[in-house]
């Protein structure tokens, strides 16, 4: 036993002698300091943190052998204006502090980029020494501290791995995040794309969506943006409104979709097949359901802010997406290491729908009050229900040029143009009547923005955006009714609507870090809006309006970041319309308070104004039409809404739960009604309100993801009545279930949506005469991913509305009079049983 003890002691002594005798050797002749440190790191497994660009400017000539790492570093830095500190096992190389000129605050600024394309990652989350902030559109941020001279950072962005690092004070850092899916052959990191699908609960009323996940969801490539939106809490899915989003009970036209800073007024789309945003050019999606801060205005509902891709400066790329509805392609061409151009184009196939797709699914019946399938019926009236599958053509194009500066500056020009045509022809003949009707709707959407974002020396940022957007909507309808085949004309009508809306704006935004607690955000905007409307029927001019609105706005708010990642915002937004000579003041406040490491409380309150909006036009037989009007302050008042938002969220390792409540009231609603007897159109003003709860549960496990969304809400309006009644978009319950199963290289997904139905009034004057058909739809999909040395892609097969449930779309009824007691009710059918085959290729 003594021998063994002696042997062990001898071994330990020998090991200690060897360890203590280890030497650190340097042999450098006029070498860059950063390269010498990298050599030491690789040779002796040392850990360093330093500014690579700064240290590359110093060249050293040192040769020798040293006993400790500390002696080695001291020898290297001798005579240089540098010093070092040690935190844990990391040696941090810093500029030498001159005591007489020691700064009172320590500044840190930088930019967050994607690893492969070096594209800026807008709105990334940055946690610095337990103080949270978000990057701007250019991926830039700035932080000041009066106490900390060493910064511990955690940088995260949806769909990317978290970067955890330590930095010294300095400007123009570049923090590179690696995507969790980078197009390699089938590897485990692709699972993370599915698990990082949605970010909810970090701020009141705000959701961040990972657009990469949509390639696994049921549907086709051309509507993937809205396929993802419709499965989120608070966004109405049962109405199948792909462009005119209804968020938290707001009216159509009260929510805004922004793409690269300009407004998408909305193209007509059919059966959720195509959306106004080409998914191939989308980089980031942010949804603000309500209670958003002073930087955003122009709407009293929600805002969907979509940022387009800056493009790859790494290598050219070609993306193709083909399905049985459209062909879609995108080309990325690097012009230099800092500049690129992106081109994208979509086109529907010729003769997408056959001319004889009009089908009658009902028979002439006698309905009673409250039982009719849509508006315009009445007691004792005969109605014939008709489903129409119209002809539809669509094409659009995107062009984007972008260039980046060394210090994080960003300049881009983004252009979009799209056109579509939606039409149907109806002919119905029997012994009693001979009806013919044709309807055609043409839309043209144009938009563009020029953006320049500047990062200043201390990391503060400013930006200037010039944007223009325009929608030209034309609708023509011709109707004839004869007393049976070959007999005389019983009645005829024709109607024409030409509705144009455009906006030109010049916007400025600034962000200044005042100290470690306060970040001041300011900006101003100059807006020129124009709305034109001509609406006539049977040579009678029902309404004609041309409104030119110019206004100036300014906002300022303080973003206060307290210890413990407590976030407070308080600010004002001012709008001054030149023609009304009235200042609209809109205060906003919000708070995000972590109760524990996993639980957070959010709350927000604010006042919002809207100066151009959609108003309801009701014709003589009860048909609803939503047209754009400009607010003149009298006939069409400026909309004013107040938002109240609060909620709790729980973020576990693989589980997310969120419960959020809201209340919105709105004043200044306008309806234009046509008297059935006189044909005279008048306008009435009203109020509205919506309130409810959103529940969201999401579980990730082994690369799979499932989530549940439930919305309980109520939307009410009051026009010429003492009490509130149900608004057209009111739906009490909406339940959504979705899941994605990863069986790589196969991915299986499904989603189910249930809605309790909208009030479809049979008598618009009677608030109790409505039906409420439920909405149910189940979609399924299977995706196969493949990758070779030169090409990668997916083949996906989806079935929309698997069980072929008959659903009613929101606000799509049309009532056609036959005679004094009979009407024909036409419903543009929602998504029927629809197989979809998609092929996506990336070259």
N, C-alpha and C positions, 0 to 999 in steps of 0.2 A: 504494500500500500504506500509506503514512504517513497519507493522508487517511482510509482505512478505520479505522486504529488510533485516530486522533483522534476519529472519530465514535463508535466503540464506547466509548471512555473517557468521552466526553461523555454518552452514554446511561446508563452505569453511575453516573456522578456525579449525573446528574439523578434517577435512580431512588433512589439513596441519600439525596439531599437530600429527596425526597418522602417516603420511608419515615421518615426521622428527624424530618420535620416533622409526622407524623401526630399528631393531638390526640385525647384521650379526654375527651369532654364529659359533664358530669352536670348535670341540671336536675331536682331533686327537692324537692318541698315537702310535708313531713309524709307521706312515702311509706314503706310497709313495706320494710325492708332487703332481704328476700328478693326482692321485686318489682324493686327497683333492680338487684340483681345479675343477675336474669334478663334485664332490659333490656340490660345491658352484654354479657351472653353473646350475645344475638341480634344486637346491633348491631355488635360488634367481634370476634365469634367467639372469645371467651374461654371458658376451661373452669373451672368452679367445683365444689366439693364442700362442702355444708353441710347442717345440720339445718334443713329448711324450716320446721317448726313453731316452733323456737326463734328463728330470725331474723325470723319474722313478727311477733314481739312488740316489735321495735325499729323506731321510726319516725325517719327522718332528713330533714333539710332541708339539702341541699348543692347549690350551683351553682358551676360553674367548668370550666376546661379544663386538662388535665394531659398531660404529655409521655409518661408510661409507665403501664402497667397498675398497677405497684407504687405509684406516687404516687396513682393514682385510688383504689385499695383503702384505702390509708392514710388518705386524706381521708374516706372513707365511714365508717371504723371509729373515727375520732377521737372520744374521749370516751365510747366504748362499752366494756363489759367483754368485748371480743372481740379476738382477734389472728388472724394469718394465717401460713400457711406455703405454700411452693411445692414440689411434688413433680413433677418433669418439667414438663409444660405445665399442670398442674392447680393452681389456687389453692384451698387448703383453709382454710375459715373455722372458727376454734375458739374456745371460751370462753377468756377470759384466765386464764392460770395465775398464781395467787397463791403466790409462793414459800414463805411461811410455812405455807401450808395445802396444799402440793403433795402429792397422794396417792402412796402407795408403790406402788399397783397401779392399772392402767388397766382399766376395766370396759367391756364391750360386750355388750349384750343386744338381742334383737329377735325378730321373728316372720316366718316365710316364708309368703307368701300367693299364691294364684293370681290372675292379673291380671284375669280377667273376673268371676268370682264372689266374689273375695276370700275364698275358702275356705282355711282353714289347711292347709298341706301337711305332713302328719306324716312323720317319719323322713327329712327331707331331709338331704342331705350339705352340710356347711358347712366350707370350708377357710379358716382364718384364719392368715395369715402362716406357712403350711406346717404348721399344727396342725389336724388333722381332728376333727370332732365331728358328731353327728346331732341333729336337732331332736326334740322329744317329740311326743305326740299332738296338741298344740295348735299345732305348728309353731314352738315357741319354743326359744331357745337362750341360753346365757350363757357368756361367755369373759372371763378375767382375764389380765392381762399385767403384769409388773413392769419390762419393758424397752421395749416398743413402745407409743407413744402414737398411732400411725397404724396402722390395720388394713387390710390388703389381703384382700378376701373373694372367694371363688368359691362361689356357692350353686347347687346342682343338685338336681333331682328328676326321677325317671324320667318321660319323656314331656313334658318342658318344656325350654325353652332355658336355657342356663347364664347366670347373672348374675355379672358380674365388675365389682367396684366397690371404691372406697376410702372408709373411714369414719373419723371421729374417735371417741374414746371417748364413750359415751352409752348410755342405756337406751331401750327401747321403739321401736327402729327397726322399720320395716316394709319387708321385701324382697319385691318382687312379681316372680313368675316368669311368663313368657308360655308358655301351652301350645303345643306344636308342632303341634297341630290345634285350631283354634278355631272350626270350623263355618262358615268363609267359603266362598265359591264356590271351585271347584276351583283351588287354588293349590299351589305347590311345597311349602310347609311340611307338608302332610299326609304327605309321604313319611317324615318323621322319626318319625311314630307307629310305623311298621313297624320302622324301624331301632332304636328304643329299646324293644325287647320285653322283655328280661331283663337283670337285673343279678346277676352271680354272681362270687364271689371277693373281695369287699370285706371279708368277715368269715367266720370258719369256720362252715361248715354253713348259711349264710344265703343265700336267694335273694329278690330283689325282682322282682315281675312287673308289667308295664304292662298293666292290664286293658283299655285301649282297643284293643289289638291283636286281641282275641277276635272282634270284629265281622268280621274278615277270615278267621277260621279255619273249617273245616268244622264243622257242627253247627247248633244253633238257640239262640236267645237264652236259653232257660231253664236251660241247663247250661253257659254260657260260662265260668264260674269254674273248673269242674272240667275242662272241655275244655282249658283252658290248663295247669292243674296236671298233668294226665296226660302232657303232652309234656315235662315237666321231668325232669332226671336224679334218680334216687333215689326218685321217686314212682311206685308200681306202676300201670301202665296195663293190663296184660294181664288183671287181675282185674275190670276195669270197676267198681271200687268208688268210687262217686261221693261217698258221705258218709263211710263208714268207711275213711278213707285208710290205706294201708299205706306207711309211709315208712321206708326203709333197713331193711327186714326186720322191723319191729316188728309185733306182733300187732294184730288188730282191737281197737279200743278203747284202745290204748296211745298213740295220737296224738290231738291235740285240735284242733278247729276252733273258733276264737273269732270272734264277730261283735260289734263294739262292746263288747267286754269280757265278754260272757256266752257260755256254752258252747252249741254246737249239737250235741246228742246224735245227731241224724240221723233224718230221715224216710226211709221206704222210697221208693226211686225205681226206675223200671223202664227198662231199656235206655238208661241214661245220658240220658234225655230231660229230666229235671228234677232240679235239685239243691236242697238246703235253703237256698241263698242266692240271692235274687233279684239277678241281675247288674245291673239298673238302679240299685240303691242302693249298689253297691260303688264305693269310691274307691281303696283301696290294699290290696295283697296282699303279705304278708311270710311267707315259708316258712322255718322253722328246723328243719332235718332232724335236728340233734343238736348237742351241745356248746354249747347256748345258755346265756346268762348267768343270774345269780342272780335277776333280775327275774321269771323265768318258772318255774313249777313245775306241780304237779298231774298231770304226765304223765311216763312213762319213754320215750316214743317221740318223735315230732316234734310241732311246733306250726305251725298255719296261722293267722295273725293277720290278720283281715279288718277293715278300717276302713270304716264306712259314710259316705256323703256327708253333709256338713254342709248342702248345699243352696245355692241361689243367692239372694242378697239383691238381685240386680240387676234381675230381672224374672221374672214367672211363666213356668213352663215345663211342657209336657206331652209325655211320651214314651209312644209306643205300640209294642208289638212283637207281631206276630201271626204264627203259623206253624200248621202242620197238626197241632200237638199242644196248644198252649195259647194263651191270650190274656193279655198282660201289659201293665200300664200304670203310669205313675208321674206324679204331679202335684206340682210344687214351687210353693209360694205364699209370697212374701216378706210378712212381717208388718210389717217396718220395715227400716231400713237395716242393722240388726244381727241381726234375727231372721227365722226362716223355719219353715215346716212342710212336711214331705214325706209323701206318701201313696202307697203302691204296693200292687198287688193282682195275683195270678195265679190262673188257673182253667183246668183241663183241659176239653176239650169233652165233652159228654154222649156216652155210649157210644163211648168212645175205641177200644175193641176189641170185636169181635163175640163173642157168647157161644159160637160154634162154632169159635173159633180154636185149640182143642186139636187137635194133630196128632200122629199116630204116625209116626215115621220109621224105626223098626226092626221087626224080627220076633223071635219067640221063638227064642233060640239057646242053645246050651250053651257056657258060658264056662269057662275054666280060670284058675287062680290067676294074678294079674298081668295079665290081659287084659280085665277088666271095665271098662266105661265109667265107673264111679263106685264109691263106697263101698258096702259092704253085700253085695257078691257073694261068691262062694267057689267052690272047685273043685266041678265037677259040677253047679252050680246053673243053672237056667234063668232068664233075665232078659229083660225086654221094655223097650227104651229108649223113652221118651216125652218129647217136648218140649212144654212148656206155655206158651202166651201168655195171660197172665191179664188180667182186667179190672182197670183201675186208674183211680182218681179222685184228684184233688189240688187243693188251694187253699191259699193263704197270703196274708198281708198284713203290710206294714211301715208303721209310723207313727214319725216322728221330728220332734221339735221341737228347735231349736238357736238359741242367741243368743250373741253375742260382745261382749266389752268392748273399750274403747279400748286398754287396755294388753296385749291378747292373751289375756285371760281367756276361757274357753269353758265353756258350760253346755249339756248336751243331755240329752234323754230319748229313748231308742230302744226301741221295742217290736216284737216279732215274734210272730206266731201262725200255725200251719199244721196242716193235717190231711190225711191220705191214707188210702186203703183199697185193699188189694192182695188179690185173691181169684181162685180158679179152682175149677172143678168138673170132675171127671173121671168119666166113665162108660165102662166097657169090658165088652162082653159077647161071649162065644163059647160053644162047646159045653161047655167045661170049667169056666169060672168067670164070675161076674157081679160086677164090681167097681164100686163107687161111692165117690168120695172128694171131699170139699169142704174147702177150706182158706181161711181169711180172716185177714188181718192188718190191724189198725187202729193208727195212730200219731197222736199229737197232741203237737206241739212248741210250747212256750210259752217266751218269753224276754224279758227287758227289762233295761235298765241306766239308771241316773241318774248322770251324770258332771259334776263341776265341777273345772276346772283353773284354778289361780291363778298368775299371774306376779307375783313380788314386785318391789320397787323396784330391786334390784340385778340383776334378770334371773333369779334363782333361781325354781324352779317347784315347785309342789305340786299334787297332785290327790287327789280322793276319789271312789270309784266304789262304788255300790250295785248289785248285779246279782242277778237270779234267773233260773233256767232249769229247765225240767221236760220230761221225755219220758215219755209213757204209752204203752206198747207192749202190745197184746193180740193173741194168736194163738189161734185155735180150729181144730181139725182133726177131722173125723169120717170114719170109714172103715168100710165093710162089704164082706164077701166072701161070696158065696153059691155053692153047688155048682151052677152053671149057672142059666139063666133059670127062675124059678118054683120053685126047690128050696130046701132048708133053708139056714140061716145057718151058714157055716163059721167065720168069725171076725169080730170087730168091735172097734174101739177108738175112743175119743175122747180128745182131749188139749186142755188149756187152759193157756195161759201168760199171766200178767199181770205185767209187769215195769215198775215205775215208778222213775225216778231223778230227783232234783231237787237243786239246789244254791242256797243263798243265801249271799252273801258281802258283806263290807264291806272295801274295799281302799284303802290309802293308798300313794302314791308321791311321793318327793321327789328333787329334783336340785339340788345346791349346788356352785357353782364355788368351790373352795378357793383355788386359785392357777392360774397358767397351765398347770400340768402336771396337776393333779388335780381331778377332778370326783367328788364323793361322791354315790352313789345309795343311798337307803334307802327302806324301806317296810314296812308290816305288813298283815296280813289276818286277818279272823275269818270262818271258814267253818262253815256248817251244812249237811251233806249227809244225804240220806235215800234209802235204797234199799228197795224193797218187791218181793218176788218170791213168786208162788204158781205152782207147776208141778205139774200132776197129769195122770194118764192113766188111763182106764178106772176112774175113781173111786178111784185109788190116789194119795195125795199123795207125789210124789217129792221135792219140796223146798219149803220155806216159810221165808222170811227177811224180817225187817224190821229194818233197821240204821239207827240215827241216829248220825251222826258229827259231832262238833264239834271244831274244832282252831284253833289260833292259829299264825300264821307271821310271821316277820320276816326281812328280808334287808338286807344292806349290801354294797356293793362300791365299789371305787375304780377309776374310769376314768382311766387315765394316758395323756395325749397327749404324746409326745416329739417332738423335732425330726425332720423327715423323714417326718412322718405315721405314725410308729410308734404303734400302739394296743395298750395292755395293759389287761386287766381281771382283777381278783382279788376274790373275795368269797365269802360264805357265805349259805346259806338254812337257816332253822331251822323245823321243823314240830313242833308239840306237840299230839297228839290227846289230848283230855281223858280219854277212857275207857281209854287204854292207859298213861298216865303214863310215856311214854317220849319222849325228845327225839331227833328225827331231824335229823342234821346233814349238810348237803349242800354241800361246798366246790366252787367252780367257778373255773377260770382259763382265760384265752384270750389270744392274741397275734396281731396282724396286722402283718407286717413287710415294707415295700416293699424289695425287693432292688435294683430299679432303677426307672426311671420307668414301666416297663411290666409288670414282674414283681413279684408279691407272694406271700409265704409266710404261711399261716394255720395255727393249731393251737389246739386246745381240749381240756380234760379236765374232767369233772364227774361228780358223783354225784346221782342223781335218785330221788325216791320218788313213789308213786301210791297213793292211799287208796281210790278207787272205780274199778273196772275191769270189763271184760268177761271172764268166764271161760267155758271150753268145757264144754258139757253134751252128753254122748254118750248116746243112747238105746240100747235093747236091740238094735236092728238096725244100729247104726253111724252113724246120722244125727248130724251136728254142729249144734249150736245155740249161739249166742253171746249170753249174758245178763249184765246188769249185777249185780254183787255189791258189797257194802261190805266193807272189810277190817276184821275184828275182831281181827286179830293171832294167831289160832289156826287155825280152820278155813279162813279166807281171809286169808293173810298180807299185810302191806303189801309192795307190789312195790318192789324196789330194783334200779336199773340203774346201770352205769358206762359213760360215753361217752368214746371216744378219737377225735379228729378231726384230720386234718392234710391240707394240700393246697397246690397251687400254682395261680396264675392268671396269664394274660397278657392285658393289655388294650392292643391296638393301636388305630390310628385307626378301622379298620372291621372289626376281627377280635377275637374273644374266644375264649380257650381256658382251660379249667379242668380240673384233675385232682385229685380229692379222694378220700381213703380214710377208712374208719371201722371201728371195732370197738365193739360193744355187748354187754355181758353182762347178764343179768337173772335175778333170784332171786325166788321167791315165786309162781311160776305155779301155778294151781289148775285141776284138771279134775274134773268130776262125771260119774261113769260109772254106768250102770245095767246090772246083771247080767242077761243074756238069760234065764237059767233062773229065778232067784228074784225078779227085778224090784226088787231092793234097790239103792238108789243110794248110792254111797260117793264120797269125794273123795280125790284124790291130789295131791301137790305135786311141782313139778319146777323145772327151770332151762332157760334158753334163751340163745342167743347168735346174733348176726348180724354179718357182716363183709363188706367188699367195696370196690369202686372205682367212682367215677362219672367219666365223661369227657364233657365238653361242648365243642362247637366251634360257633361262630356267625360267619357272614360277612355283612356288609351291603355292598351295592353299588348305586348309582344308584337308591336308594329301594326296592330289593328286599332280602329277607332270607331266608337259609336256615340251618338249624342241624341238628346231629346230636347225639344223646344216647345214650350206651351205659353200661349198668350191669352190672357183674359182681358177683354177690353170693351169699351163702349164709346161710340161716336154719335153725338146728337147735334141737332140744329134747330133754330127757331126763326121762322119767317112768317110774319103776320099772324102769329099765334102766341098765346100767353105762356104756353108750356113748351118745353123741348120735346121733339120727336126724333125718331131714328133717322140718322143721315144715310145717304145711299151706300156709303162705304162701311157702315156699321156691321160688325161681326163679333158675336160674343166670345166664341171659343175658336182657337186654332191650335191644332196639335201637329207636330212634325217629328218624325223619327227618321234617322239616317245612320248608316253604318258602312264601313269599308273594311274588308277582310283582305289581308296581305298573304297570298299564297305564291309569292314570287316564283316565276315571272308572271303569274296570273293574279289579278285583283278583282274581287267580287264586291259589288256595292248595291245598295237598295235604299230607297227612301219612300216614306208614306206621309201624305198630308191630309188632314181632316179639317174642314171648316164648317162651322155651324150655319153658314148661309147669310145672304144679304136680304134686306127688306125690298122685295120687288112689288111695288104698289100697283094694284089694279085700278085704284082711284086716287090720283095725286092729292085730291082735296080731303081725303079721309085718312088720317094717320094710322088707322087700325086695319086698313084694307091691303094687306100684303101677304105674300107667300114667302117662305124662307127655305128653299131647297138646300140640302146639305151638299158639301163638296167633298169628294174623296178621290184620291189619285195615288196609285202605286207605280213607281218606276224601278226598274232593275237594270243592271249592266254587268258585263264581264269585259275585262281589259287584259290584253297580252302585250307585254313589253319585250322588245328585243334590241340588241345592240351588236354592231360589228365594228371593224376598224374604221370604216368610213361613214356609216349611216346608223342611226338609231331611230326608234319610233315606237308607236303603239297601234294595235288593231283593237277596236272596241265595238262591241255590239250592245245596243240598248233597246229596251222596250219601254216607251212612255205610256202611261195609263194601261198597265198590264191587264186589268180586269175590265177595261173599256167602260168605265163609269161615265154616265151622262152628267156633265157638269155645266153650270151656267157661268159665263164670264161676267165680270163686273162691267156694268154700263155698256152692254153690247146689244140690247134689244132694239128693234126698230118696229114700229107699228105702221102698217099700211092700210088706209081705209078702203073698203070695198064699196059699201053703200051706207045708208043711214044706220043700219043695225049690225053690220058685219065688218070685221077687221081681219087683217092678215098679219100675224106676228112672226117676225123673222129674227132668228138668233144665230149669230156667228158662233159656231160650235167651238168650245174649248178643245184642248188637246184630246183627240180620240186615241184608240189603240194605234200606236205608231212605232214600228220597228225602225231603228237607226243603226246604220253601219258606218263607222268612221275609221279612216286610216290617217295617221299622223306620221310624218317623216321629218327628220332633222339631218341635214347634210353639213 
